[in-house]
């Protein structure tokens, strides 16, 4: 995640080393939260980043101003500022626009976690409205920025926000869902099984970003995962978030690993923007590529949004890649994933249709 070129001079011990030119503005919406704070830290450590804005609500447990002040003391080139908005005041997008103006990348670990007694519909409604206000502000303040959403339920929120962008005449591919944590977890778990260094493991994880929609393509891993471990490993990758919640005794969820994964996606986006084409997995609008993702496999499924390997370039998402050859187990799982994903995508599309 952090190569030597992104280390400080005091660590490198070479004052004359060639450095990346700071040029990018990154805004973290929800930057004072459990994911937002470490994510803001990780983006400050990227020396290509010229400015970081920590944005959150005025009633956040830790004030955005305090997080920004803390990060501003780091020996990195990034200028750190903050923005606190009142979600109960009129015109939330208008409050956000000054902070978002000129942004190249907007990372959004915003929204609320599901609480006891809260239905999934309740969770979606609350978080969709939060994401909507951010996306509406981005559509005016930074329409060319890549907006990376870490807002649950991702499978429905991303289609909803992409459809809103479409209605504004903006490419829906400016919005991506951050599913990188599924890849990060899969790589770690597989490395523990096959003994390879985790940096040499690359597990494709496609589909969506919840439960059965998460599909790790373990048949494509080298060396192969033993047949007897594929089903249990597949299930572990799907349930990994619960593993963390249980380990924290219900007092938290995957915040640090999610921040790491969000930063990994963010860095891939920045590499593309600076002219170094980079590939990373993300949940995106397939558009004209819908028929090329899984030729002959996704027959009968309307799949306008899907997680697959994405090409990031100077304009953001510049293409998507097919998922490759599948085992029989993966074909069966893909049908399951697609069936559930269709329902969750439609929920997001219906939400967007009511916003116009």
KEVEX-126880 format. One record per residue (C-alpha): x, y, z; residue number from 0; chain. Coordinates in Angstrom, 2 decimals. Layout:
# residues N
@xx=X, yy=Y, zz=Z, k=NUM, c=A
...
END
This chain:
# residues 356
@xx=0.00, yy=0.00, zz=0.00, k=0, c=A
@xx=2.83, yy=2.42, zz=0.80, k=1, c=A
@xx=5.88, yy=2.20, zz=-1.43, k=2, c=A
@xx=9.23, yy=3.81, zz=-0.47, k=3, c=A
@xx=8.45, yy=6.83, zz=-2.63, k=4, c=A
@xx=5.59, yy=7.64, zz=-0.25, k=5, c=A
@xx=7.69, yy=7.62, zz=2.92, k=6, c=A
@xx=8.87, yy=10.79, zz=4.65, k=7, c=A
@xx=12.42, yy=12.05, zz=4.23, k=8, c=A
@xx=13.21, yy=11.29, zz=7.87, k=9, c=A
@xx=12.30, yy=7.63, zz=7.25, k=10, c=A
@xx=14.09, yy=7.40, zz=3.92, k=11, c=A
@xx=17.23, yy=9.12, zz=5.11, k=12, c=A
@xx=17.71, yy=10.64, zz=1.66, k=13, c=A
@xx=16.93, yy=14.32, zz=1.41, k=14, c=A
@xx=17.67, yy=14.34, zz=-2.31, k=15, c=A
@xx=15.28, yy=11.55, zz=-3.30, k=16, c=A
@xx=12.83, yy=12.31, zz=-6.09, k=17, c=A
@xx=9.38, yy=12.92, zz=-4.69, k=18, c=A
@xx=5.89, yy=12.71, zz=-6.09, k=19, c=A
@xx=4.48, yy=16.15, zz=-6.87, k=20, c=A
@xx=1.57, yy=16.99, zz=-4.55, k=21, c=A
@xx=-1.34, yy=17.86, zz=-6.81, k=22, c=A
@xx=-4.57, yy=16.20, zz=-5.69, k=23, c=A
@xx=-7.37, yy=17.38, zz=-3.43, k=24, c=A
@xx=-9.06, yy=14.58, zz=-1.49, k=25, c=A
@xx=-12.22, yy=15.05, zz=0.56, k=26, c=A
@xx=-13.29, yy=12.45, zz=3.15, k=27, c=A
@xx=-17.01, yy=12.78, zz=3.90, k=28, c=A
@xx=-17.54, yy=11.17, zz=7.28, k=29, c=A
@xx=-13.88, yy=11.85, zz=8.01, k=30, c=A
@xx=-14.27, yy=12.09, zz=11.80, k=31, c=A
@xx=-15.81, yy=8.64, zz=12.18, k=32, c=A
@xx=-14.41, yy=5.20, zz=12.91, k=33, c=A
@xx=-13.44, yy=4.57, zz=9.29, k=34, c=A
@xx=-12.99, yy=8.21, zz=8.36, k=35, c=A
@xx=-10.20, yy=9.02, zz=10.82, k=36, c=A
@xx=-7.76, yy=6.26, zz=9.79, k=37, c=A
@xx=-8.75, yy=6.75, zz=6.14, k=38, c=A
@xx=-7.94, yy=10.46, zz=6.41, k=39, c=A
@xx=-4.59, yy=9.55, zz=7.96, k=40, c=A
@xx=-3.76, yy=7.10, zz=5.18, k=41, c=A
@xx=-4.60, yy=9.62, zz=2.46, k=42, c=A
@xx=-2.43, yy=12.26, zz=4.16, k=43, c=A
@xx=0.48, yy=9.81, zz=3.95, k=44, c=A
@xx=0.27, yy=9.78, zz=0.15, k=45, c=A
@xx=2.67, yy=12.51, zz=-0.95, k=46, c=A
@xx=0.74, yy=13.01, zz=-4.19, k=47, c=A
@xx=-2.04, yy=14.55, zz=-2.10, k=48, c=A
@xx=-1.86, yy=18.32, zz=-1.82, k=49, c=A
@xx=-4.99, yy=18.90, zz=0.25, k=50, c=A
@xx=-7.17, yy=16.77, zz=2.52, k=51, c=A
@xx=-10.55, yy=17.96, zz=3.78, k=52, c=A
@xx=-12.05, yy=16.16, zz=6.76, k=53, c=A
@xx=-15.81, yy=16.59, zz=6.49, k=54, c=A
@xx=-18.40, yy=15.46, zz=9.00, k=55, c=A
@xx=-21.51, yy=16.61, zz=10.85, k=56, c=A
@xx=-21.55, yy=19.16, zz=13.65, k=57, c=A
@xx=-22.75, yy=16.56, zz=16.18, k=58, c=A
@xx=-19.98, yy=14.04, zz=15.41, k=59, c=A
@xx=-18.54, yy=12.44, zz=18.54, k=60, c=A
@xx=-15.10, yy=13.76, zz=17.56, k=61, c=A
@xx=-15.23, yy=17.19, zz=15.86, k=62, c=A
@xx=-13.96, yy=17.30, zz=12.30, k=63, c=A
@xx=-11.89, yy=20.32, zz=13.32, k=64, c=A
@xx=-10.07, yy=18.23, zz=15.90, k=65, c=A
@xx=-9.27, yy=15.45, zz=13.46, k=66, c=A
@xx=-7.99, yy=18.00, zz=10.95, k=67, c=A
@xx=-5.85, yy=19.74, zz=13.58, k=68, c=A
@xx=-4.33, yy=16.41, zz=14.58, k=69, c=A
@xx=-3.53, yy=15.42, zz=11.00, k=70, c=A
@xx=-2.17, yy=18.89, zz=10.19, k=71, c=A
@xx=0.84, yy=18.15, zz=12.42, k=72, c=A
@xx=2.04, yy=15.25, zz=10.25, k=73, c=A
@xx=5.25, yy=15.75, zz=8.28, k=74, c=A
@xx=3.49, yy=15.34, zz=4.96, k=75, c=A
@xx=2.86, yy=17.87, zz=2.18, k=76, c=A
@xx=-0.92, yy=17.74, zz=2.54, k=77, c=A
@xx=-2.69, yy=20.84, zz=3.80, k=78, c=A
@xx=-5.48, yy=19.62, zz=6.08, k=79, c=A
@xx=-8.72, yy=21.51, zz=6.65, k=80, c=A
@xx=-12.18, yy=20.63, zz=7.91, k=81, c=A
@xx=-15.83, yy=21.15, zz=7.17, k=82, c=A
@xx=-18.67, yy=20.51, zz=9.63, k=83, c=A
@xx=-22.24, yy=20.67, zz=8.34, k=84, c=A
@xx=-25.56, yy=20.65, zz=10.16, k=85, c=A
@xx=-27.70, yy=17.90, zz=8.60, k=86, c=A
@xx=-30.81, yy=19.39, zz=10.21, k=87, c=A
@xx=-30.31, yy=22.80, zz=8.62, k=88, c=A
@xx=-31.63, yy=23.68, zz=5.16, k=89, c=A
@xx=-29.68, yy=22.97, zz=1.99, k=90, c=A
@xx=-27.20, yy=20.30, zz=3.09, k=91, c=A
@xx=-25.67, yy=20.09, zz=-0.43, k=92, c=A
@xx=-25.11, yy=23.84, zz=-0.31, k=93, c=A
@xx=-23.25, yy=23.50, zz=2.98, k=94, c=A
@xx=-21.00, yy=20.85, zz=1.45, k=95, c=A
@xx=-20.14, yy=22.52, zz=-1.85, k=96, c=A
@xx=-17.37, yy=24.88, zz=-0.65, k=97, c=A
@xx=-15.42, yy=21.96, zz=0.83, k=98, c=A
@xx=-15.89, yy=19.84, zz=-2.28, k=99, c=A
@xx=-14.95, yy=22.51, zz=-4.83, k=100, c=A
@xx=-11.97, yy=21.40, zz=-6.90, k=101, c=A
@xx=-11.79, yy=17.89, zz=-5.43, k=102, c=A
@xx=-10.25, yy=15.11, zz=-7.50, k=103, c=A
@xx=-11.31, yy=12.27, zz=-5.20, k=104, c=A
@xx=-14.17, yy=12.14, zz=-2.70, k=105, c=A
@xx=-14.11, yy=9.19, zz=-0.31, k=106, c=A
@xx=-17.40, yy=8.66, zz=1.51, k=107, c=A
@xx=-17.29, yy=6.49, zz=4.67, k=108, c=A
@xx=-20.52, yy=8.17, zz=5.79, k=109, c=A
@xx=-23.86, yy=6.93, zz=7.03, k=110, c=A
@xx=-25.02, yy=5.08, zz=10.12, k=111, c=A
@xx=-24.50, yy=1.43, zz=11.10, k=112, c=A
@xx=-27.48, yy=-0.84, zz=11.50, k=113, c=A
@xx=-28.73, yy=-0.66, zz=15.10, k=114, c=A
@xx=-30.84, yy=-3.08, zz=17.13, k=115, c=A
@xx=-34.47, yy=-2.87, zz=16.02, k=116, c=A
@xx=-33.58, yy=-1.13, zz=12.74, k=117, c=A
@xx=-34.83, yy=-2.86, zz=9.61, k=118, c=A
@xx=-32.72, yy=-3.08, zz=6.46, k=119, c=A
@xx=-35.23, yy=-0.74, zz=4.80, k=120, c=A
@xx=-34.72, yy=1.80, zz=7.58, k=121, c=A
@xx=-30.95, yy=1.56, zz=7.18, k=122, c=A
@xx=-31.19, yy=2.03, zz=3.43, k=123, c=A
@xx=-33.50, yy=5.05, zz=3.69, k=124, c=A
@xx=-31.29, yy=6.86, zz=6.20, k=125, c=A
@xx=-28.01, yy=6.17, zz=4.43, k=126, c=A
@xx=-29.40, yy=6.78, zz=0.95, k=127, c=A
@xx=-30.49, yy=10.26, zz=2.02, k=128, c=A
@xx=-27.05, yy=10.96, zz=3.48, k=129, c=A
@xx=-25.32, yy=9.76, zz=0.30, k=130, c=A
@xx=-27.79, yy=11.68, zz=-1.87, k=131, c=A
@xx=-26.93, yy=15.03, zz=-0.30, k=132, c=A
@xx=-23.21, yy=14.37, zz=-0.77, k=133, c=A
@xx=-23.66, yy=13.24, zz=-4.38, k=134, c=A
@xx=-25.88, yy=16.24, zz=-5.22, k=135, c=A
@xx=-23.19, yy=18.54, zz=-3.84, k=136, c=A
@xx=-20.50, yy=16.72, zz=-5.84, k=137, c=A
@xx=-22.57, yy=17.01, zz=-9.03, k=138, c=A
@xx=-22.25, yy=20.78, zz=-8.80, k=139, c=A
@xx=-18.99, yy=21.38, zz=-6.93, k=140, c=A
@xx=-16.75, yy=18.67, zz=-8.46, k=141, c=A
@xx=-18.55, yy=16.80, zz=-11.26, k=142, c=A
@xx=-15.26, yy=15.45, zz=-12.66, k=143, c=A
@xx=-14.14, yy=13.95, zz=-9.34, k=144, c=A
@xx=-14.23, yy=10.24, zz=-8.63, k=145, c=A
@xx=-16.71, yy=9.64, zz=-5.81, k=146, c=A
@xx=-15.95, yy=6.41, zz=-3.91, k=147, c=A
@xx=-18.82, yy=5.26, zz=-1.71, k=148, c=A
@xx=-18.36, yy=3.26, zz=1.51, k=149, c=A
@xx=-22.02, yy=3.61, zz=2.48, k=150, c=A
@xx=-24.07, yy=0.53, zz=3.35, k=151, c=A
@xx=-25.88, yy=-1.17, zz=1.79, k=152, c=A
@xx=-23.41, yy=-0.60, zz=-1.06, k=153, c=A
@xx=-25.29, yy=-2.92, zz=-3.45, k=154, c=A
@xx=-28.27, yy=-0.53, zz=-3.43, k=155, c=A
@xx=-26.70, yy=2.83, zz=-2.53, k=156, c=A
@xx=-24.28, yy=2.89, zz=-5.47, k=157, c=A
@xx=-26.94, yy=2.25, zz=-8.15, k=158, c=A
@xx=-29.16, yy=4.89, zz=-6.54, k=159, c=A
@xx=-26.40, yy=7.51, zz=-6.62, k=160, c=A
@xx=-25.29, yy=6.57, zz=-10.14, k=161, c=A
@xx=-28.86, yy=6.97, zz=-11.40, k=162, c=A
@xx=-28.97, yy=10.43, zz=-9.80, k=163, c=A
@xx=-25.77, yy=11.32, zz=-11.65, k=164, c=A
@xx=-27.31, yy=10.07, zz=-14.90, k=165, c=A
@xx=-30.28, yy=12.39, zz=-14.34, k=166, c=A
@xx=-27.81, yy=15.27, zz=-14.02, k=167, c=A
@xx=-26.10, yy=14.39, zz=-17.30, k=168, c=A
@xx=-22.95, yy=13.17, zz=-15.51, k=169, c=A
@xx=-21.35, yy=9.80, zz=-16.24, k=170, c=A
@xx=-22.43, yy=7.25, zz=-13.61, k=171, c=A
@xx=-18.90, yy=5.89, zz=-13.75, k=172, c=A
@xx=-17.72, yy=8.88, zz=-11.77, k=173, c=A
@xx=-19.22, yy=7.00, zz=-8.81, k=174, c=A
@xx=-17.73, yy=3.70, zz=-7.61, k=175, c=A
@xx=-18.55, yy=1.39, zz=-4.75, k=176, c=A
@xx=-15.61, yy=0.44, zz=-2.56, k=177, c=A
@xx=-15.52, yy=-3.36, zz=-2.39, k=178, c=A
@xx=-11.76, yy=-3.57, zz=-1.98, k=179, c=A
@xx=-12.06, yy=-4.97, zz=1.54, k=180, c=A
@xx=-13.42, yy=-8.23, zz=0.11, k=181, c=A
@xx=-10.26, yy=-8.56, zz=-2.01, k=182, c=A
@xx=-8.01, yy=-7.60, zz=0.91, k=183, c=A
@xx=-9.60, yy=-10.23, zz=3.15, k=184, c=A
@xx=-9.54, yy=-12.90, zz=0.47, k=185, c=A
@xx=-5.84, yy=-12.27, zz=-0.21, k=186, c=A
@xx=-5.01, yy=-12.53, zz=3.49, k=187, c=A
@xx=-7.03, yy=-15.69, zz=4.08, k=188, c=A
@xx=-5.61, yy=-17.44, zz=1.00, k=189, c=A
@xx=-2.03, yy=-16.51, zz=1.94, k=190, c=A
@xx=-2.58, yy=-18.17, zz=5.32, k=191, c=A
@xx=-3.62, yy=-21.37, zz=3.53, k=192, c=A
@xx=-1.04, yy=-21.59, zz=0.74, k=193, c=A
@xx=1.88, yy=-20.04, zz=2.62, k=194, c=A
@xx=2.66, yy=-17.43, zz=-0.03, k=195, c=A
@xx=3.51, yy=-13.87, zz=0.91, k=196, c=A
@xx=0.24, yy=-11.95, zz=0.91, k=197, c=A
@xx=1.73, yy=-9.43, zz=-1.52, k=198, c=A
@xx=2.01, yy=-12.23, zz=-4.07, k=199, c=A
@xx=-1.63, yy=-13.31, zz=-3.75, k=200, c=A
@xx=-4.34, yy=-11.80, zz=-5.95, k=201, c=A
@xx=-7.84, yy=-13.19, zz=-5.46, k=202, c=A
@xx=-10.51, yy=-11.83, zz=-7.83, k=203, c=A
@xx=-13.69, yy=-11.00, zz=-5.89, k=204, c=A
@xx=-16.68, yy=-10.12, zz=-8.05, k=205, c=A
@xx=-20.44, yy=-9.66, zz=-7.77, k=206, c=A
@xx=-21.49, yy=-7.29, zz=-5.00, k=207, c=A
@xx=-20.54, yy=-6.31, zz=-1.47, k=208, c=A
@xx=-22.80, yy=-8.21, zz=0.93, k=209, c=A
@xx=-23.39, yy=-11.84, zz=1.87, k=210, c=A
@xx=-23.95, yy=-14.20, zz=-1.03, k=211, c=A
@xx=-23.31, yy=-11.44, zz=-3.58, k=212, c=A
@xx=-19.61, yy=-11.54, zz=-2.61, k=213, c=A
@xx=-18.03, yy=-14.09, zz=-4.96, k=214, c=A
@xx=-14.31, yy=-14.88, zz=-4.60, k=215, c=A
@xx=-13.00, yy=-16.65, zz=-7.69, k=216, c=A
@xx=-10.71, yy=-19.04, zz=-5.86, k=217, c=A
@xx=-10.26, yy=-21.24, zz=-8.94, k=218, c=A
@xx=-8.16, yy=-18.45, zz=-10.46, k=219, c=A
@xx=-5.65, yy=-18.39, zz=-7.58, k=220, c=A
@xx=-2.10, yy=-19.72, zz=-8.04, k=221, c=A
@xx=-1.14, yy=-22.03, zz=-6.42, k=222, c=A
@xx=-4.68, yy=-23.38, zz=-6.25, k=223, c=A
@xx=-6.67, yy=-23.53, zz=-3.03, k=224, c=A
@xx=-7.25, yy=-27.17, zz=-2.05, k=225, c=A
@xx=-10.69, yy=-28.35, zz=-3.21, k=226, c=A
@xx=-11.64, yy=-29.35, zz=0.31, k=227, c=A
@xx=-11.21, yy=-25.78, zz=1.57, k=228, c=A
@xx=-12.92, yy=-23.82, zz=-1.20, k=229, c=A
@xx=-16.48, yy=-23.85, zz=0.18, k=230, c=A
@xx=-15.48, yy=-22.99, zz=3.75, k=231, c=A
@xx=-13.13, yy=-20.24, zz=2.55, k=232, c=A
@xx=-15.81, yy=-18.84, zz=0.25, k=233, c=A
@xx=-18.17, yy=-18.66, zz=3.23, k=234, c=A
@xx=-15.53, yy=-17.08, zz=5.48, k=235, c=A
@xx=-14.91, yy=-14.30, zz=2.97, k=236, c=A
@xx=-18.66, yy=-13.63, zz=2.79, k=237, c=A
@xx=-18.97, yy=-13.53, zz=6.60, k=238, c=A
@xx=-15.70, yy=-11.76, zz=7.42, k=239, c=A
@xx=-17.44, yy=-8.59, zz=8.57, k=240, c=A
@xx=-19.39, yy=-10.54, zz=11.18, k=241, c=A
@xx=-16.11, yy=-12.10, zz=12.33, k=242, c=A
@xx=-14.85, yy=-8.63, zz=13.27, k=243, c=A
@xx=-18.13, yy=-7.52, zz=14.87, k=244, c=A
@xx=-18.16, yy=-10.64, zz=17.04, k=245, c=A
@xx=-14.50, yy=-10.20, zz=18.02, k=246, c=A
@xx=-15.28, yy=-6.63, zz=19.11, k=247, c=A
@xx=-18.15, yy=-7.89, zz=21.23, k=248, c=A
@xx=-20.70, yy=-5.91, zz=19.27, k=249, c=A
@xx=-18.94, yy=-2.65, zz=20.19, k=250, c=A
@xx=-17.67, yy=-1.91, zz=16.70, k=251, c=A
@xx=-17.22, yy=-3.18, zz=13.19, k=252, c=A
@xx=-14.46, yy=-3.37, zz=10.59, k=253, c=A
@xx=-13.10, yy=0.17, zz=10.71, k=254, c=A
@xx=-9.31, yy=-0.17, zz=10.41, k=255, c=A
@xx=-9.35, yy=-2.80, zz=7.68, k=256, c=A
@xx=-12.05, yy=-0.84, zz=5.84, k=257, c=A
@xx=-9.94, yy=2.31, zz=6.02, k=258, c=A
@xx=-6.96, yy=0.36, zz=4.64, k=259, c=A
@xx=-9.11, yy=-0.97, zz=1.80, k=260, c=A
@xx=-10.57, yy=2.46, zz=1.08, k=261, c=A
@xx=-7.09, yy=3.95, zz=0.90, k=262, c=A
@xx=-5.98, yy=1.16, zz=-1.44, k=263, c=A
@xx=-8.85, yy=2.02, zz=-3.79, k=264, c=A
@xx=-8.16, yy=5.74, zz=-3.40, k=265, c=A
@xx=-4.51, yy=5.31, zz=-4.28, k=266, c=A
@xx=-5.45, yy=3.32, zz=-7.40, k=267, c=A
@xx=-7.71, yy=6.18, zz=-8.46, k=268, c=A
@xx=-4.95, yy=8.76, zz=-7.90, k=269, c=A
@xx=-2.47, yy=6.66, zz=-9.88, k=270, c=A
@xx=-4.89, yy=6.62, zz=-12.79, k=271, c=A
@xx=-5.54, yy=10.35, zz=-12.54, k=272, c=A
@xx=-1.81, yy=11.10, zz=-12.68, k=273, c=A
@xx=-1.49, yy=9.12, zz=-15.92, k=274, c=A
@xx=-0.47, yy=5.70, zz=-14.62, k=275, c=A
@xx=-3.29, yy=3.30, zz=-15.62, k=276, c=A
@xx=-4.13, yy=1.12, zz=-12.61, k=277, c=A
@xx=-6.50, yy=-1.79, zz=-12.09, k=278, c=A
@xx=-8.52, yy=-2.41, zz=-8.93, k=279, c=A
@xx=-11.80, yy=-4.12, zz=-8.06, k=280, c=A
@xx=-14.83, yy=-1.88, zz=-7.58, k=281, c=A
@xx=-18.62, yy=-1.92, zz=-7.90, k=282, c=A
@xx=-19.52, yy=0.15, zz=-10.95, k=283, c=A
@xx=-22.06, yy=0.85, zz=-13.67, k=284, c=A
@xx=-21.35, yy=-1.61, zz=-16.47, k=285, c=A
@xx=-23.02, yy=0.45, zz=-19.23, k=286, c=A
@xx=-22.00, yy=-0.86, zz=-22.68, k=287, c=A
@xx=-19.75, yy=-3.49, zz=-21.08, k=288, c=A
@xx=-22.65, yy=-5.37, zz=-19.46, k=289, c=A
@xx=-22.58, yy=-8.17, zz=-22.03, k=290, c=A
@xx=-18.82, yy=-8.66, zz=-21.82, k=291, c=A
@xx=-18.33, yy=-9.20, zz=-18.08, k=292, c=A
@xx=-19.32, yy=-12.87, zz=-18.02, k=293, c=A
@xx=-20.17, yy=-13.96, zz=-21.58, k=294, c=A
@xx=-22.53, yy=-16.92, zz=-21.66, k=295, c=A
@xx=-22.75, yy=-17.11, zz=-17.86, k=296, c=A
@xx=-25.04, yy=-14.28, zz=-16.75, k=297, c=A
@xx=-27.78, yy=-15.19, zz=-19.24, k=298, c=A
@xx=-31.22, yy=-14.07, zz=-18.14, k=299, c=A
@xx=-29.90, yy=-11.56, zz=-15.63, k=300, c=A
@xx=-30.22, yy=-7.81, zz=-16.01, k=301, c=A
@xx=-27.00, yy=-6.69, zz=-14.38, k=302, c=A
@xx=-26.39, yy=-2.92, zz=-14.82, k=303, c=A
@xx=-24.08, yy=-2.78, zz=-11.77, k=304, c=A
@xx=-21.43, yy=-5.29, zz=-10.80, k=305, c=A
@xx=-18.13, yy=-5.66, zz=-8.98, k=306, c=A
@xx=-15.26, yy=-6.53, zz=-11.29, k=307, c=A
@xx=-11.74, yy=-5.38, zz=-12.07, k=308, c=A
@xx=-11.79, yy=-1.75, zz=-13.17, k=309, c=A
@xx=-9.27, yy=0.25, zz=-15.19, k=310, c=A
@xx=-8.59, yy=3.65, zz=-13.64, k=311, c=A
@xx=-7.07, yy=6.33, zz=-15.85, k=312, c=A
@xx=-6.88, yy=10.10, zz=-16.27, k=313, c=A
@xx=-10.67, yy=10.49, zz=-16.24, k=314, c=A
@xx=-11.39, yy=7.93, zz=-13.53, k=315, c=A
@xx=-13.03, yy=4.67, zz=-14.58, k=316, c=A
@xx=-11.94, yy=4.03, zz=-18.16, k=317, c=A
@xx=-13.04, yy=0.42, zz=-18.57, k=318, c=A
@xx=-14.01, yy=-2.81, zz=-16.89, k=319, c=A
@xx=-12.57, yy=-6.28, zz=-17.38, k=320, c=A
@xx=-14.36, yy=-9.63, zz=-17.74, k=321, c=A
@xx=-14.34, yy=-11.97, zz=-14.76, k=322, c=A
@xx=-12.65, yy=-14.84, zz=-16.59, k=323, c=A
@xx=-13.19, yy=-18.59, zz=-16.49, k=324, c=A
@xx=-15.28, yy=-19.99, zz=-13.65, k=325, c=A
@xx=-15.39, yy=-23.38, zz=-11.95, k=326, c=A
@xx=-18.69, yy=-25.24, zz=-11.65, k=327, c=A
@xx=-18.97, yy=-24.14, zz=-8.03, k=328, c=A
@xx=-18.42, yy=-20.50, zz=-9.05, k=329, c=A
@xx=-21.02, yy=-20.71, zz=-11.82, k=330, c=A
@xx=-23.60, yy=-21.89, zz=-9.29, k=331, c=A
@xx=-22.56, yy=-19.18, zz=-6.85, k=332, c=A
@xx=-22.71, yy=-16.53, zz=-9.57, k=333, c=A
@xx=-26.35, yy=-17.40, zz=-10.23, k=334, c=A
@xx=-27.06, yy=-17.01, zz=-6.50, k=335, c=A
@xx=-25.17, yy=-13.74, zz=-6.33, k=336, c=A
@xx=-26.85, yy=-12.33, zz=-9.44, k=337, c=A
@xx=-30.33, yy=-13.25, zz=-8.21, k=338, c=A
@xx=-29.82, yy=-11.35, zz=-4.95, k=339, c=A
@xx=-27.91, yy=-8.51, zz=-6.56, k=340, c=A
@xx=-30.71, yy=-7.82, zz=-9.03, k=341, c=A
@xx=-33.14, yy=-7.25, zz=-6.16, k=342, c=A
@xx=-30.75, yy=-4.92, zz=-4.36, k=343, c=A
@xx=-29.91, yy=-2.96, zz=-7.52, k=344, c=A
@xx=-33.59, yy=-2.45, zz=-8.28, k=345, c=A
@xx=-34.11, yy=-1.05, zz=-4.78, k=346, c=A
@xx=-31.51, yy=1.62, zz=-5.51, k=347, c=A
@xx=-32.93, yy=2.44, zz=-8.92, k=348, c=A
@xx=-36.43, yy=2.83, zz=-7.46, k=349, c=A
@xx=-35.07, yy=5.23, zz=-4.82, k=350, c=A
@xx=-33.41, yy=7.37, zz=-7.47, k=351, c=A
@xx=-36.59, yy=7.52, zz=-9.56, k=352, c=A
@xx=-38.37, yy=9.19, zz=-6.63, k=353, c=A
@xx=-35.72, yy=11.93, zz=-6.32, k=354, c=A
@xx=-36.41, yy=13.53, zz=-9.66, k=355, c=A
END
